[in-house]
Each structure stands twice: as structure tokens, then as C-alpha cells.
Amino acid sequence: MGEQGLLRPRDFDGFEWGFVGVIAALACLGLLTLYSMGGGAGGSPWPMYWKQIIWLGVGSAAFLVMASLDYHALARWSYLLYGAGLVLLVVAMFFGQGVRGAQRWLALGPVRVQPSEFVKISLLLVLAFHYSSQTKPGWWIRVILPGLIVLPGFVLILKQPDLGTSLSLLSIYVTLLLVVGVKSRAFGVMVLSALMIFPFVWGGLWSSLHFYQQERILSFVNPQYDPGGHGYQGLQSRIAVGSGGLIGKGFYGGTQTQFQFLPEGHTDFIFAVFAEEWGFLGGVLLLGLFLALFLLGLEIATKAKDLLGALLAIGFVGMMAFNTVVNVGMTVGLAPIVGIPLPLLSYGGSTTIMTMAGLGLLFNVKRRRLMFLP
């Protein structure tokens, strides 16, 4: 492999072609699902379908850039990148565009950017760099200080409000914390402390949620709480998944989708659209592709040339697995609806580019293992 420049076809071995092939398969299934929601060239989802192709193109460029840069250099700049991301979150809070009561986007001409998505990558770089550069184990170094680093991003994103993305930040922190290891006594103290303070912080956390977020949680606890209101999405999603049966209703055959009973089918509930069309077997195939991607990512982590690379790989795999499990869980009624898109399938510019950039970082770790680089 060459040490500099973008990747070339001859730089790929069998493992890497498999890795890219799984990514391409998931992205194509997402495009196919978005296309099926429109019912033909004259349908309204066509612009959405083409936009997603553009986002995947931009994401592919981000993949190549992240795969070609030295992740050690990226890590050294991580605190600055994370700080810039926090500044953008503050700007979005006061000057961003609001959609359905959420103020998460910054307008760059005709394009809207969601800064919280890019904070994920910068936070991953910060935490991986922190843990890889510390030689002294201890409660402060491994638990408290990293938690304080996560806190401002978590709070700013929660205030947008975006509960799903804020939980994604926590998933990175928890994944890396478990990987670097916490002594059993320290872990016990941490769990016990969390349980003790939970009743006191729950009121503040609950009041910080918007009314529709509170209603979604109540609807999860009691599915019949508000079936015609805030429980409608979850109810229709479960109907769509169940109506797919074993083999599904076929391409364009999903009645919940084609008759527009299922809101947000192109974003948070795209798994329900896919499951209605391709059934239980199709859903198993889709989840199998995700599992293959996660296992390939874990293999990259276990064979990384250094601790920094291993932490970057395991942190991103942990976050992506968390997003996938929560998204599918809320689709089938096993988790509350918190607004987490399904990686590589859900429509969205910022989330698609962020996911592809993170996968490029994974590829970077694998590629650098075979180079004589610092």
C-alpha cells in the first residue's frame, strides 16, 4: 500500500473488499427502500431518493479523506475539533433553523447541516486520545475527567432537543470506559452512586425534555396511553412490521407505507418500511449485514497497531451498534422513541456523511496497521 494519498483499487485486500461490500450493500438497501416509498418516477420521494444518492456521494468522499489521513494527527487536533463542534452547537441553539420544535440545524445556503452529528466523531477522537495517552489508572482519569468532557456536548444536544444523539454520545463514553477497564470496586461505587442520585436528578432531566418526548416515553411504558396521538408512530410501526409476515408484501407492497399511515418512514422508522416489504426473513438479512459490519469493525480493533487505533475502532463500532439496536428496538416496540436514525439506511445528509466518515476512520485504523507509520 502507498503511505500517502487517497486509496487506490490495488490497495485493497480481500478483507477490505468485504468491508466495503457490506457498507455498499446496506447503503443500496437504504436507497431501494427510499425509492419504494414513492411508487415510481412521478412520486414525491424521488427528490429524497436522489438527495440521498448525493449525500452518499459526499459521504464516500469523506470516507476516502478519513481513510487517508493519519489518525494520530487527527487525534492531536481532537480537542480543537471538539471545541469547534461545541461552538457550532451554541450557534445552532440561538441562530439555527427550527423544525417541529427542534432547533438543530444550521443553514449553509440551500443545505442544512446538523452540527451534533459531527460532534460524535470529534468526541470519539478526544476520548480515544485521552485514554490512549494516560498511563496512570485511577477514578479521576478514567471516569470523572472523560465524563466532564462529554457533559457539555450532551447537555447542549439535549437542549436542542435531541435525546437520541445525546444518548449516542454517552454510548461512546460507556463503550470506551468498559474497554479501558474499571476496577470492580470502582464500577460498583459508580453504579451505586448513580442509583442514589437518580431520584434527585430525574425531576430535572424529565423537565428538560419537551412535552412530545415525555409523551413518547409514557407511550412506550403504556402502548395504549395515547394511540391516536404521541403513541401513533410506535403503533403504526409495529403494525407495519407485523404485517410483513415471514416473506413480506414485496416491493411497493407495504400498505402502511404506500397509504402513508406510518410517519417518518424515511428516517427513524425506515426499518419498519423495510420489514413490511421484505418480512421477517428480509429483516434477518438486514440485521445480519449489520452484524457482519460490527464483527469486521471489532476485528479491526483487535488487530490495531496501537491503543489509539483500537479505541477509535471499538468506540465507533459501539456507537453504531447502539444506534442500530435502539432504532430497531423502538421500531418494534422494545425501546422508547428517541429519534435515532438507522445507520446507512435512514435518509439524512449530516448523519450519512458522519457515518461514512466514521467508517473511513475504521478503515484508516486497518490500513495503518500495515504501514510503517508512527
C-alpha positions as CSV (number, residue, x, y, z in Angstrom):
1,M,0.0,0.0,0.0
2,G,1.1,3.5,-0.6
3,E,1.6,5.6,2.5
4,Q,0.2,8.8,1.1
5,G,-2.8,9.9,-0.9
6,L,-6.2,8.6,-1.5
7,L,-6.9,4.9,-1.7
8,R,-6.4,3.0,-5.0
9,P,-8.0,-0.2,-6.1
10,R,-4.7,-2.1,-5.7
11,D,-4.5,-1.0,-2.1
12,F,-7.4,-3.3,-1.2
13,D,-7.1,-6.9,0.1
14,G,-9.9,-9.4,0.5
15,F,-10.8,-8.2,3.9
16,E,-11.2,-4.6,2.8
17,W,-13.3,-5.5,-0.2
18,G,-15.6,-7.4,2.1
19,F,-15.8,-4.4,4.5
20,V,-16.6,-2.0,1.6
21,G,-19.0,-4.6,0.2
22,V,-21.1,-4.7,3.4
23,I,-21.2,-0.9,3.6
24,A,-22.3,-0.7,-0.1
25,A,-25.0,-3.4,0.5
26,L,-26.5,-1.6,3.4
27,A,-26.5,1.8,1.6
28,C,-28.1,0.2,-1.5
29,L,-30.9,-1.4,0.6
30,G,-31.5,2.0,2.1
31,L,-31.8,3.6,-1.3
32,L,-34.0,0.8,-2.5
33,T,-36.3,1.4,0.5
34,L,-36.5,5.1,-0.1
35,Y,-37.3,4.6,-3.7
36,S,-40.1,2.1,-2.9
37,M,-41.8,4.7,-0.8
38,G,-42.6,6.8,-3.8
39,G,-44.2,4.4,-6.2
40,G,-42.4,5.5,-9.4
41,A,-40.7,8.4,-11.1
42,G,-43.6,10.7,-10.5
43,G,-43.8,10.1,-6.8
44,S,-42.8,12.7,-4.3
45,P,-39.9,10.7,-2.7
46,W,-37.9,10.8,-5.9
47,P,-36.2,14.1,-4.9
48,M,-35.5,12.5,-1.5
49,Y,-34.0,9.4,-3.2
50,W,-31.8,11.5,-5.4
51,K,-30.7,13.7,-2.5
52,Q,-29.7,10.6,-0.6
53,I,-27.5,9.5,-3.5
54,I,-25.8,12.9,-3.3
55,W,-25.3,12.5,0.5
56,L,-23.8,9.1,-0.1
57,G,-21.5,10.6,-2.7
58,V,-20.3,13.2,-0.3
59,G,-20.1,10.6,2.4
60,S,-17.9,8.5,0.1
61,A,-15.6,11.4,-0.3
62,A,-15.5,11.8,3.5
63,F,-14.7,8.1,3.8
64,L,-11.7,8.4,1.5
65,V,-10.4,11.5,3.3
66,M,-10.8,9.9,6.7
67,A,-9.2,6.7,5.5
68,S,-6.2,8.5,4.0
69,L,-5.3,10.9,6.9
70,D,-3.1,9.8,9.8
71,Y,-5.5,9.2,12.7
72,H,-2.7,10.2,15.1
73,A,-2.7,13.7,13.6
74,L,-6.5,13.8,13.8
75,A,-6.3,12.8,17.5
76,R,-3.8,15.6,18.3
77,W,-6.3,18.1,16.9
78,S,-9.3,16.4,18.5
79,Y,-9.7,18.9,21.4
80,L,-9.8,21.8,18.9
81,L,-12.3,19.9,16.7
82,Y,-14.5,19.1,19.7
83,G,-14.4,22.7,20.9
84,A,-15.3,24.0,17.4
85,G,-18.2,21.5,17.5
86,L,-19.5,22.8,20.8
87,V,-19.3,26.4,19.4
88,L,-21.5,25.3,16.5
89,L,-24.0,23.7,18.9
90,V,-24.3,27.0,20.7
91,V,-24.7,28.9,17.4
92,A,-27.4,26.4,16.4
93,M,-29.2,26.9,19.7
94,F,-29.5,30.7,19.1
95,F,-29.4,31.1,15.3
96,G,-30.3,27.7,13.9
97,Q,-33.3,26.7,11.9
98,G,-36.2,25.2,13.9
99,V,-38.2,22.2,12.6
100,R,-41.1,20.8,14.6
101,G,-40.0,22.4,17.8
102,A,-36.4,21.3,17.5
103,Q,-33.6,23.7,16.7
104,R,-30.7,21.5,15.5
105,W,-29.7,22.8,12.0
106,L,-27.5,25.5,10.6
107,A,-28.3,26.8,7.1
108,L,-25.4,26.9,4.6
109,G,-27.1,28.3,1.6
110,P,-29.6,25.6,0.3
111,V,-28.1,23.0,2.6
112,R,-28.9,22.4,6.3
113,V,-26.2,21.0,8.5
114,Q,-26.7,19.3,11.9
115,P,-23.6,20.1,14.0
116,S,-24.5,17.4,16.6
117,E,-23.7,14.6,14.1
118,F,-20.2,15.8,13.6
119,V,-19.6,16.3,17.3
120,K,-19.8,12.5,17.6
121,I,-16.6,12.0,15.6
122,S,-14.7,14.7,17.4
123,L,-15.8,13.4,20.8
124,L,-14.7,9.9,19.8
125,L,-11.3,11.3,18.8
126,V,-11.0,13.2,22.1
127,L,-11.9,10.3,24.3
128,A,-9.7,7.8,22.4
129,F,-6.8,10.2,22.6
130,H,-7.3,10.8,26.3
131,Y,-7.4,7.2,27.2
132,S,-4.5,6.2,25.0
133,S,-2.2,8.9,26.4
134,Q,-2.9,8.3,30.1
135,T,-0.6,5.9,31.9
136,K,-1.9,6.4,35.4
137,P,-5.0,4.4,36.2
138,G,-7.5,6.0,38.6
139,W,-11.0,7.1,39.2
140,W,-10.4,10.7,38.1
141,I,-8.5,9.8,34.9
142,R,-10.8,7.0,33.7
143,V,-14.2,8.1,34.9
144,I,-14.6,11.7,36.1
145,L,-12.5,13.7,33.6
146,P,-13.8,11.9,30.5
147,G,-17.4,12.4,31.9
148,L,-16.7,16.1,32.2
149,I,-15.5,16.2,28.6
150,V,-18.8,14.5,27.4
151,L,-21.1,16.7,29.6
152,P,-21.2,20.0,27.6
153,G,-21.9,18.2,24.3
154,F,-24.5,16.0,26.0
155,V,-26.3,19.0,27.6
156,L,-26.2,21.2,24.5
157,I,-27.6,18.5,22.3
158,L,-30.3,17.5,24.8
159,K,-31.4,21.2,24.9
160,Q,-32.0,21.2,21.1
161,P,-33.8,18.9,21.9
162,D,-32.2,15.7,20.5
163,L,-32.4,12.9,23.1
164,G,-31.2,10.3,20.6
165,T,-27.9,12.0,19.6
166,S,-27.2,12.9,23.2
167,L,-27.5,9.2,24.1
168,S,-25.2,8.3,21.2
169,L,-22.5,10.5,22.9
170,L,-23.0,8.6,26.1
171,S,-22.7,5.3,24.2
172,I,-19.2,6.3,23.1
173,Y,-18.2,7.2,26.6
174,V,-19.6,4.0,28.2
175,T,-18.0,1.8,25.4
176,L,-14.6,3.2,25.9
177,L,-14.9,3.2,29.7
178,L,-15.7,-0.5,29.6
179,V,-12.8,-1.2,27.2
180,V,-10.1,0.5,29.2
181,G,-11.4,-1.3,32.3
182,V,-12.7,-0.1,35.6
183,K,-11.9,-2.0,38.8
184,S,-14.9,-3.9,40.1
185,R,-14.9,-1.9,43.3
186,A,-14.8,1.4,41.4
187,F,-17.5,0.2,39.0
188,G,-19.7,-0.8,41.9
189,V,-19.3,2.6,43.5
190,M,-20.2,4.2,40.3
191,V,-23.4,2.2,39.8
192,L,-24.4,2.7,43.5
193,S,-23.8,6.4,43.3
194,A,-25.8,6.6,40.1
195,L,-28.7,4.8,41.7
196,M,-28.5,7.1,44.8
197,I,-28.6,10.4,42.9
198,F,-31.0,9.2,40.2
199,P,-34.2,10.2,42.2
200,F,-32.8,13.7,42.6
201,V,-31.7,14.3,39.0
202,W,-34.7,12.6,37.4
203,G,-37.0,15.5,38.0
204,G,-34.6,17.9,36.3
205,L,-34.0,15.5,33.5
206,W,-37.7,14.9,32.9
207,S,-38.5,18.6,33.0
208,S,-35.7,19.3,30.5
209,L,-37.5,17.0,28.0
210,H,-40.0,18.6,25.7
211,F,-43.6,17.6,26.0
212,Y,-43.6,15.3,23.0
213,Q,-40.5,13.5,24.3
214,Q,-42.3,12.9,27.6
215,E,-45.3,11.6,25.8
216,R,-43.3,9.2,23.8
217,I,-41.7,7.7,26.9
218,L,-45.2,7.4,28.5
219,S,-46.5,5.7,25.4
220,F,-43.6,3.2,25.5
221,V,-44.4,2.3,29.1
222,N,-48.1,2.0,28.2
223,P,-48.6,1.4,24.4
224,Q,-52.3,2.3,24.8
225,Y,-51.6,5.6,26.6
226,D,-52.2,7.8,23.5
227,P,-52.7,5.6,20.4
228,G,-54.1,8.4,18.3
229,G,-51.5,11.0,19.4
230,H,-48.0,10.6,20.6
231,G,-48.3,6.8,20.5
232,Y,-49.4,6.8,16.9
233,Q,-45.9,6.4,15.4
234,G,-45.0,3.5,17.5
235,L,-48.3,1.8,17.0
236,Q,-48.2,2.1,13.2
237,S,-44.6,1.0,13.1
238,R,-45.5,-2.2,15.0
239,I,-48.4,-2.8,12.6
240,A,-46.1,-2.4,9.6
241,V,-43.5,-4.8,11.0
242,G,-46.2,-7.4,11.9
243,S,-48.0,-7.1,8.6
244,G,-44.8,-8.0,6.7
245,G,-45.1,-11.6,8.0
246,L,-42.4,-14.1,7.0
247,I,-41.6,-13.0,3.5
248,G,-43.1,-9.5,3.3
249,K,-45.5,-7.9,0.9
250,G,-43.0,-7.2,-1.8
251,F,-41.5,-4.1,-3.4
252,Y,-44.1,-1.3,-3.3
253,G,-46.4,-3.7,-1.4
254,G,-46.3,-2.1,2.0
255,T,-49.8,-0.8,2.8
256,Q,-48.7,1.2,5.8
257,T,-46.1,3.0,3.7
258,Q,-48.0,3.4,0.4
259,F,-51.1,4.8,2.2
260,Q,-48.9,7.0,4.4
261,F,-50.1,5.6,7.7
262,L,-46.5,5.5,9.0
263,P,-45.0,8.9,9.7
264,E,-41.2,9.5,9.3
265,G,-40.8,6.2,7.4
266,H,-37.8,7.6,5.6
267,T,-35.9,8.5,8.7
268,D,-36.4,6.9,12.2
269,F,-38.8,4.2,11.0
270,I,-37.2,3.0,7.8
271,F,-36.7,-0.4,9.3
272,A,-40.5,-0.8,9.6
273,V,-40.8,0.1,5.9
274,F,-38.2,-2.5,5.0
275,A,-39.7,-5.2,7.3
276,E,-43.2,-4.7,5.8
277,E,-41.9,-5.1,2.3
278,W,-39.4,-7.9,2.9
279,G,-40.8,-9.6,6.0
280,F,-39.0,-11.4,8.8
281,L,-36.5,-13.0,6.5
282,G,-35.6,-9.7,5.0
283,G,-35.2,-8.2,8.4
284,V,-32.9,-11.0,9.5
285,L,-30.8,-10.5,6.4
286,L,-30.5,-6.8,7.1
287,L,-29.6,-7.4,10.7
288,G,-27.1,-10.0,9.5
289,L,-25.4,-7.4,7.4
290,F,-25.1,-5.0,10.3
291,L,-23.7,-7.8,12.5
292,A,-21.1,-8.6,9.8
293,L,-20.1,-4.9,9.7
294,F,-19.8,-4.8,13.5
295,L,-17.7,-8.0,13.6
296,L,-15.4,-6.6,10.9
297,G,-15.0,-3.5,12.9
298,L,-14.2,-5.5,16.0
299,E,-11.6,-7.4,14.1
300,I,-10.0,-4.1,13.1
301,A,-10.0,-3.1,16.7
302,T,-8.4,-6.3,17.9
303,K,-5.6,-6.1,15.3
304,A,-4.9,-2.3,15.5
305,K,-1.3,-1.4,15.7
306,D,-1.7,0.7,18.8
307,L,-4.1,1.5,21.6
308,L,-5.4,4.7,20.0
309,G,-6.4,2.9,16.8
310,A,-8.1,0.1,18.9
311,L,-10.1,2.7,20.9
312,L,-11.2,4.6,17.8
313,A,-12.4,1.4,16.2
314,I,-14.2,0.0,19.2
315,G,-15.7,3.4,20.1
316,F,-17.2,3.9,16.7
317,V,-18.5,0.3,16.5
318,G,-20.0,0.6,19.9
319,M,-21.8,3.8,19.0
320,M,-23.0,2.4,15.7
321,A,-24.2,-0.8,17.3
322,F,-26.1,1.2,20.0
323,N,-27.8,3.3,17.3
324,T,-28.8,0.2,15.4
325,V,-30.2,-1.7,18.4
326,V,-32.1,1.4,19.7
327,N,-33.5,2.2,16.3
328,V,-34.7,-1.3,15.6
329,G,-35.9,-1.6,19.2
330,M,-38.1,1.5,19.1
331,T,-39.4,0.3,15.7
332,V,-40.7,-3.0,17.1
333,G,-41.8,-1.5,20.5
334,L,-38.8,-2.7,22.6
335,A,-37.4,0.8,23.2
336,P,-38.9,4.2,23.6
337,I,-38.9,6.5,20.5
338,V,-35.9,8.8,21.0
339,G,-35.2,9.8,17.4
340,I,-32.1,7.7,16.4
341,P,-31.8,7.1,12.7
342,L,-30.7,3.7,11.3
343,P,-27.1,4.0,10.1
344,L,-26.6,3.9,6.3
345,L,-30.3,3.3,5.7
346,S,-32.2,6.4,7.1
347,Y,-32.4,9.5,5.0
348,G,-30.4,12.4,6.1
349,G,-27.3,14.4,4.9
350,S,-25.4,15.0,8.2
351,T,-26.0,11.5,9.6
352,T,-25.0,9.8,6.3
353,I,-21.8,11.9,6.0
354,M,-20.9,11.3,9.7
355,T,-21.4,7.6,9.4
356,M,-19.3,7.3,6.2
357,A,-16.6,9.4,7.8
358,G,-16.6,7.2,10.9
359,L,-16.4,4.1,8.7
360,G,-13.5,5.7,6.9
361,L,-11.8,6.2,10.3
362,L,-12.3,2.4,10.9
363,F,-10.7,1.7,7.5
364,N,-7.9,4.1,8.4
365,V,-7.0,2.0,11.5
366,K,-6.9,-1.2,9.4
367,R,-4.8,0.4,6.7
368,R,-2.3,2.0,9.1
369,R,-1.6,-1.4,10.7
370,L,0.1,-2.5,7.5
371,M,2.3,0.6,7.3
372,F,5.4,1.7,9.0
373,L,4.0,4.9,10.3
374,P,4.2,6.5,13.7
